[in-house]
Amino acid sequence: MTRYGSIPVVTNAHEAVAFLETADESISIEHERQNRRRTPLLLLAAFALGCVAYIVVPSASWTTAYMMMHGTPYHRKRHLLDNKLDGKEMWYPHQSVDQLDPKDHRTWSHRFYKVSKHFQGPGHPIFVVISGEDDLDSLLYPFIEEGMASKFGAFVIEPEHRFYGKSRPLKHESVAKYSHYLSPDQALLDLVQLVQATRMELGCSLSRTSPKYCPVITVGGSYPGYLSAMARFLFPDYIDMSYASSAPVQLYSQNVDAYSYYDKVSDVAEAMSPGCRDASRRLLDELRETVLNSDWSVHQAAEKLGYCSHTLPSYFHDLETLVEEGVVYIVPAIFAEFNMFSYPPGPKTQNARVCEIFKNESLTAFEKFHGFFSIRGGLVKRKDGSSCFDMMSEMPAGKHSRLMGSDWSGTGEGRTGLIWEFQCCTDLVIRTGYSNASMFYPREFSYEWLEDHCAARFPGFHWNPMRLQNEWNFDQMEGASNIVFTNGMNDGWAVTGSFLHDLSDTVLAINIEDGAHHSDLGPKYPNVDDTVAVKNAQEQVMDILDKWLNEIKAGQV
């Protein structure tokens, strides 16, 4: 039996049976390098890793152990190295349904994409690009798939997050099942299982001292950036280093000022279009007062605001609800998206264009609001040639759904919005409100409001916003190593939970003054529109990863 830190990990079928029969859940788990207490969840994680013993050690007992626990082994090596399948939808059919229960042998097919054309064989790195709260319908980041992979001769694999898109561990989902199976813990262990299976299929050694060892580098932006950092932090014996862009680590530890996010969004808009802050507040005040003091019906008021009145949810039964959610909430939620993509900075960004509309005194308040939706997109054409905004494009699915959900930076629509809202009601609580200093109508953040909303939205859910921090102790990343954080300083999330300074010699922060939300990962590579600061940051990241890879090579024999 080998060990993960001080956690036992089985290496053959007989040890697996013995370990699972005798394991004591009261064991105190200490990470040998970080010397910090682990919780029962990580003990369960070790059990789960025991359940996928076939991917732990390349021994003669590998096939026997795997078949005993999961059935037919996964032999897709030819497919993984077939360049014609680069960027095509692929499936890993043996992902564990419950990573935290070693006695649960159910599996599901996990969607992923890969790029193998640059891979120079065993001994070269594997980049794992982590996806997050959306469908994964294609490759994500050319900077990794082309820039990084070609530089390092690397293999790239990009798995979809469980429950999003086509990656559904369960056919029939419910609040109770989400509560157990939809968590960062489960997603990270999916990652570890897939990483080790990929190493095996590529012919990589699993010993760092071997020249055929393939170091694994996780990459992610935003919530996946957090997962990328946590993968290295929690599983350093499986993940060699992490590149975490715009990763709001401290946001999820609840160690943030609830108003700093929208204050930053306001500051960026004001810098790009001076006068925007006051213009936005005047507009919101005027719309609020005009609608609330009118004798319009809800549908009449909605039409004047530019909504397609037939798309209003049934709970919009009075003008106050329309104003509070359809004006006071929707403007900052959509502005949050504008802010994330305000790169390269300048007058052509969506937030700058909306600011110019808000400042245009030749327009009425309602015309300005219509202009806001025209920049947002998603307008529906009427028969008379006019257009209106479909409120359902901002509504998550499910019972008791509301436009204003658990993520005040925008929950998202449909089933994806439903799943993300559940995550934001449980492990990923996002503290955001609107201060008097922001460009939005003031609204206080309240745990009480959020808990009440989530209890109504997901009856029976378990409220514990501090669970991850209490179990993983990641707010200061004590004992972590080989993680590089990048931050676009025009991004609201940069000041709401990311690390803006080096935490140690091997946990580094690169701040990009004119960057936005993971703009260093970029929509294309090379990108002639990238600023010098973003290009420099990309070079820095490459140099840092190169240094860490060379340190691994130096220890090989």
N, C-alpha and C positions, 0 to 999 in steps of 0.2 A: 504493500500500500504506500503510495506517495502522498504528498501533502500540498494543499494550496495554502501558502502561509503556514499556519498551524492547523489548517482544516484538512482532515483526511480525504483523499480522493482515490477511489478504487481503480485498479488497473486490469482486473480480469473478472470473469463471471463469478468465480467462487468467492473472491473477496467482496464483490458487489452484494451477493446474498448475505454473507456474514456481516458485512457492515450495516446493511439495511436492517437486519434483524437485531443487532446489538446497539445501534446508535442511540446515544442518550441526548435528548433535546435540551437538557439543562447544561450541556457543555458550554463553557465560556470560551469564545473564539477570539483569539488575539492575532492580529496581523503581525508576522514576525519582523517586518521591516518598519512598519508604522507604529507598532506598539500601542494600538488603540482598541478599545473594546468593540467587538462586533455583536450584533443582535441575533436572535433566533432566525430572522429572515435570511441572514447570510449563512447560517448553519444549514437552513433548508436549501439555500443555493448550492452548498457543497453536496447535499444529497442529490440535487438535480444533476450536478456535474457527474456524480457517481452513476446516475442513470444513463448518462451518455458516455460510459466508460470507453467505448470504442474509439473516442476521439482524443483520449488523454495520452496514451502511450503506445507507440507503434510496436507492440509485442506480438508474439505468436498467438496469444489468446485473444487478439483484437476481434476477429470475425466471430468467434464463439460468443464472446461477451456481448457483442452488438446484436447478434441474432437472437440471443436469449432475451434481450430487453426490448428489442424493437422489430425483429423480423428480418426482412431482406436488406442487406447492406446497400448503401448508396454508392453506386459506381457510375460516375458521370465525368470521369477525367477527360475523355475525348471531347465531350461537349464543352467542358470548361475551357479547353484550350483551342476550340474551334473559333477562329477569328470571325467567321461568317455569322456567328451568334452574338457578337459584340453589340450591346445596346438592345438586344431582343429580350423579351419577357422569358424568364426561366423560373424553375421551381425546385426547391429543396423539399422533398416529400416526407422527411422524417423529423420535422421539428416537433418538440414536445409540447403538448397542449398545456400541461401544468408543470412549469419548470421548478416549482417549489415543492412538488410532491413526488418523491422517488418511486412510489408505488403506483403512480398513474402512468400507464404505458401507452396512452392514446397519443396519436401524432396527427399532424396536419401539414398541408403543403404551403410552404412559405415562398412568396414571390420575391425574386431578386433579378438584378441586371448585372452584367459583368463586362469588363474590357480586358482582353488577354493579349491583344496584338503587340503590346510593349513588353510583355513578360519574358524575362531572360532565363527563367527556370529556377529550380530550387536554389536557395541562397539569396534570392532577391525579395524585396518587401511585398507585402499585400496591403493595399489601401482599402479600408472598409468605410465607405461613405454611408453615413447613417441618415435615414429619412425620418420624418416626424409626422405631424398632425395633418396628413393629406394623402390622397392617392399617390402612388409612385408609378407613373405611366411612362417614364423615360429616364435616361441618365440625367444626373443633376448638375454636376460641376465640371465643365471642360478644363478648368485649371488643374483639377486632380486627374481626370481621365486622359488628358493630353500632356499638360505641362509636367506635373509631378510624375506620372507613370512613365513618360518617355525619359525623364531625367534619371530615374532610379531603376529602370527596367522592371517595373512593378506590375503586379496583377491588381485589378480593381474589382471589388464586388460591392453592390449597393442593395441591401435588403430593405424591404418595406416594413414599416412598423406594424406590429400585430394589431388586428382589428380595423386598420385603415385599408382602403382600397380593396384588393382581392385577397389580402392576407387575413383570413378569418379562421381562427382556431376552432370556433364553434359555429354550428349552423343556426342554432336558436339562441339568441342573446337576450339577456335580461339584466336588471340592475344588480341582482345577486351575482350573476355570472361575471358582469363587468367588475364588480367589487373584488372578485377573487382573481380573475385572469387578466384584467387590463390595468397594468401598473408598470412603472419604470423598471421594477425588479424583474418582472417577466420578460420585458423587452430586452434588457441587458443580457439575460441568460440565453435568450434566443440568439443574440449576437455572438456570445461565447461559443455556443454549440455550432453555429454556422461557420465561425472562424476556424475552429478546430477541424471540422469536416472538410473545409476548403483546403487547409494545410495538408491534410492526409491525401486528398484527391490530387493535389498538385505535386505530390512526391516530396514535400518538404519534411525535414526532420523537425521533431518537436523539442529538441534539445538546443538551447542557445549556444552551446559550445561547439555545435556541428557547423561546418561550412555550408551545409544544405538547409540550415535553419532559415525560415522566412519570417522576418520581423513583421508584426502587424501594427499598422498605424490607423487609428480611427480618426474620422473627419466628420464634422457636423457643424451646422449653423443654426443658431437660435436654440429651441428646445433640443434638437439633435446635437447641437454643440455642447449642451449640458450633458447629454447622454455620452458623448464622446469623452468628455473629461471624466465622467463617472466610470466609464469602462476601464480606463487606465487606473483611476484612483482605487477602485474596488477589486479589480482583477489584474494586477500588474504581472502575474505569472503567465497570463494569456495575451494581454495587450501590452505592447512594448512602448508605445508612445501615443500621444493624442494631440490633434490639431483642433482646437475648439474656437470657432468664430462666433462672435456675438452671443456668447453663452451666459445666460443670466443665472449663474450659480447661486448667488446670494438672494436673488428673488425667490427661489424655491426654498431657501432656508428661512424666509420671512424676515431677513435681516436688511430691509430696505425702507427708505422713506416712501410712503404710499403715493406721494404727490410728485416725486422727482421725475417720473416718466413723462407725464403730460406737461410738466414745466419745461422739460428738455424739448419735447415736440414743439412747444410754443416758441422757445428760444430759437430753434432752427428756422421755423417759418418766419419769424421776425427778422432774422439775419438775412434770409433770402429775399424778403419783401418787406422792408421797413414800413411800419404802420399796420401790419397784418393783425397783430394781437388786439389792438383796440377796435379794428374794423370787425373782427370776428365776434368780439363780445357785444358790440353794438347790434350786430345782425341778430345774434341769438336773443338778446333782450327784446328787440323789436318783434321778432317772430313770436316769441313767447307771449308778450303782452297783447299783440294783435289777435292771436288765435284764442287765448283764454278770455279775452274781453268781447269776443264776437258772439253772435247768435247762430253761428253755423252748426250744422250737424257734423259728426265726426268725418263722414265721407266727403262732405263739402270742403271741410278744412284740409283733409288729406289731398284732395284734388288741387287746391290752391297751393299747397306745399310742393306739388309735383309728383305725388305718389299715384300709382294706379289704385284707385280706391277699392277695386275688387280684390286686391292682394292683401288688404289689411287683415291681420289675424282677428279671430272672433272676440278676443279679450279687449280689443281696442273699442271700448264701449263709451268712452267719454273723452272730452278734449284734453283733460289733464294727462291722461295716459298717452294720447297722441303726442303731446308736447314733450313730456318727460322722456319718452323712448324714441319717438320719431323725429325729435329735434335735438334736445339736450344730450341724448346718448349717441345718436347716429353720427353727428358731426365729428366728435372726437374719435369715435371708433373707426370711421373711414379715414380721418386725418392720420390716425396711427399707421394705417397701411401706406398712405402717401409718404409719411416720414421714413418708413423703412426702406422705401425705394427712391429716396431723394438723392440719387447719385447718377452721374456726376452732378455736383451742386451747381445751381444756376437757374435762370428764369424758365427753363423748359421743364423743370420737375413739376409733378402734379401739385405738390403743396404750394409752390411759388405761383403756379397758374391760378389756383383757387384763391390765393391771397389777393391777386390782382382783381379777380371778380368781386371779392368781398369789399375791396376798397373803391370800387367803381360807383361813384355817387350818382351816375346817370341811370342806374338800375334800381328798381324797387327791391324790397327785401325778398319778395317771392321770386323775382327774376334771378336774384343772386343765388337763392336756394336751388332753383332749377339748374343754374350754371354749375353749382357744386356737383349735382348728380350727373351732369353731362361729362364732367371731368372723371368722375368715378366710373362711368360706363354702366352697362346693364340696362339701358333705357329700352322701353317697349314702345313700338310704334302703334298709334291708334289709327282707326280707319280714316279719320279726318286729317291725318298727316302729322298731328302733334305727337308728343312722346311723353311718357311717364315712367317713374322708377318703380320697379317690382320689389316690394318689400320682402317677398319671399326669398329674394336673392341674398338676404342677410339673416334669414331665420334658420336655426337648427331644427332638425326633425325631432319627432318623439312627442309623447304626451306632456302636457303642461309647459310646452316650449314658449319662450318669450324672446322678443327681439333683444332685450337687454339681459344677457346671460351672465355666467360666472366669470367670463373674461371680458373686462371692460375695454380691452383694446380690440375687441371684435371676436366673436365666437366662431363665426363661419356658418355656412348653410348646410342643409340636408343632413345626411347620415354622418358625414365628416364632422360637422358642427356638433352633433349630438355626442359623439365619442369624445371630442376635445372638451366639450363642456363638462362631461363627467370627470375627465381627468383634472380639470380645473376646480372641480368640487371636492376632490379627494387629495391626491398627492401634489398637485401642481397649482396650489392656490396663488393667485396673482394679485398682489396688493396694488391697486391703482385707484386714484380719485382725481378730482380736478380742484386745484387750489385757486385762491383769489389772484395769484400771480399768473395763472395760465390764461390762454386765449379762449377758454371754454367756460360755460356756466358752472359756478362752483358746485361740487358735489362731494360729500365726505365719504371716504371709504369706511366700511364697517364690516367686521367679521360677523356681527349679528345679522345684518342684512343678507350677507352671502350665505350663511348657514341656513337661514330661513328659506331663501330662494332655492338652494340645493335640496333641502328637505322636501319642498313642494315639487320640485322637478324630478327628483329621484327618490321616491319614498323607500325608506329602509337603508339608504346609503350611510356609510360610517364617516363621520366628520372628525378629521384629525390633521389639520394643516401642518403640524410639526413632525409628522411621522418620519419622513425621509431624513430630515435633519437629525432627529433624535437617534435614528438607527445608523446613519451613515457618517454623521459628524463632518460634513463637507464645507461648512461655512468659511473656514480659513484654509482648507486643503492641507491640514497638517500631515507631514510625512509623505506628501505626494511627490512625484518626480516625472520628468519627461513629458510635460504638458506645456503647450504654447497656446496662449489665448490671444486672439486678435479682436480689436474693437474699432468699429467705425464711430468716430466721435460726433457725428451728426445723427447717430441712432439713439432714440430714446432708451433702448435697452442697455446701451453702454453705461449709462449712469444709474441703471436700475438693476444691479446685481452682478455685472461682469467685473472681473478683476482688472484694474487699470494700472497696476504696478506689479513688478516681479515679486513673487512670494518666496523665491529661493533661487539658487543658481540653476535649477532645472525646472522650475515652474515660472514661465516667462510671460510677459504681457507686451504686445505690440499695439500701440495706439495709432490710428490712421486719422489724422486731423480732418480731412475732407471726405472720409469714408462714411457709408451708411450701414444698413443691416447686412452683415456678412457680404459686403460688396467685394471683399478680397477673393471670395470664391467665384463670383462673377457669372454672368450668363454666357460668356464665350471667352476663348483664350486662343491666341493672344487677342487682346481687346484694345483697339486703337483709341477708344474713348476713355480708357483707364487713366486716372491721374497719376502723377509721378509718385505720390505718397502710397497709392495702392500697389503700384508696380514694385516700389521699394519694399513694402511689407511682404509681398509674395516672395521676393528674393530672400528676405530675412528668414521667412518660414522655411524655405528650401535649405538654406544654410544650416539652420538649427537642426532640422531633421537629418540632414547629411552628417552632421557632427555626431548625433546620437546613434545613427546607423553604423558609423565608423567605430564607435566605442563598442558596439556589439561585436563587430568583426574582429576587433583587437583581442577579444576574449575567446575566439574560436581556435580550435586546434585541428 
